[in-house]
Amino acid sequence: MKELNGQKYKIYQAQDEVDEQIKKLRNQKDALSKNIDRKVQKAKDIPKAIKECQKELETTSGGLQKEKELIQRMKLLKESIPHIEKRDGVEEHIDALTKQRREQGRPLAAILREAKDLQEQIDV
């Protein structure tokens, strides 16, 4: 019974370590997402959005404020590309860690079942 509890504890401890890494990565992902345009979330869509802003800037007469907003948005879009790439890399790492956590927990069901069976034998 002690051996099973020890194995169970090691699995829980390993999962807690992975959970901590995932938490840090999610915080990092959130920080990166703040530097990305809200409407355009993929790097491949950035050039199209920049062209649309450029076209709107050239064809509309929205005044100085509107021009400043469009120029600011184009600047943000250009600066978003490296942040999107980093965010995507962090998401892949999170997915890998989540898969690792699941794999670590696979033997846990068998250990818990065996511990329950042993406990029932002791109680009888």
N, C-alpha and C positions, 0 to 999 in steps of 0.2 A: 504494500500500500504506500509506503514511504517512497519507494522507487517511482511509482506512478505519479505521486504528487510532485516529486522532483522533476520528472519529465514535463508535467503539466506546467509547472512554474517556469521552466526554461522556455517553453513555447510562448507563454504569456509575456515573458520578459523580452524575447526576440520580437514579438509583435508590437510591444510598447515602443521599442527602439525604432522600428519601421514607422509606426504612427507618428513619432516625434519628427522623423525626417520628412514625412509627408506634410506635416503641419508647417514646418519651416519652408518647404517648397511652395505650399499654397500661399503663404504670406509673401514669398518672393514673386509668385505669379500675380497676386493682387497688386503689388507695387509696380510691376511692369505694365499691368493693364491700365494703370492711371495715366501712362504716357502714350496711350494708343487712342486714336480717334474712335469715338463711340459707334459711329455708323459703319466704319470700315474695319473689319476685324482680321482680314486675311491679306498677306503681303501681295498676292497676285492681283488684288482689287485696288491697290493704292494708285498705280499709274492711271487707271480709268477715272478714279475719283479726282485726281489732280487735273486731268484733262477737263473734266466737267466743271471744276472750279475755275480753271483758266478760261473756258468758253463763257461761263456765266460772267466772269470779270470783264471780258471783252465785249459781250453783246448786250449787257443790261446797264441801265443807268440808275443804280440804286443809291448813289450818293457816296460821299467819302466814308461814312461809317460802314456801309455795306462792302466797299472795296477793302477796307481794313480787315473786316471779318473774313472775307474770302482769302486775302493774302495770309492772314494768321492761320486759317484752316489748311491752306496749301503747305505752309511751313510745318504744321503739326503732322500732316500726312507724310511728308518727306522724312521727318524725324521718327515716325512710327515704325518704319521698316525694321531697324535693328531690334527694337523692343518686341515686335511681333515674333521675330525669329527666336529671340531668347525665350519668350513666353511659350512658344511651341515646343522648344527643347525642354523646358521645365515640365510642361504637360506630359511629354513622353516619359520623362523620368518618374513623374508621379504615377503614371500608368504602370510602369515597370515595377515600382515599389508596391503598388496595390496588388499586382499579380504575385509578387514575392510573398506578401503578407498572407494571401490566400493559400499559397503553397505551404507556408509554415504552419498554418492552422489545420491542414488536412489530417495529420495523425491525431489531432486533438480529440476528435469524435471517438476514435477507437480507444484512446486512453480513458476518456470519461466513461465509456460503456464498460470497459474492463474494471475500472474503479467501482462503478455501481454494482457490478456483478460480485466483486469481492466483498463489498459492504453488505450485500444481501446474504452472502454465505456466512459472514461473521455474525450478522444479526439473528440467523436461524439457530 
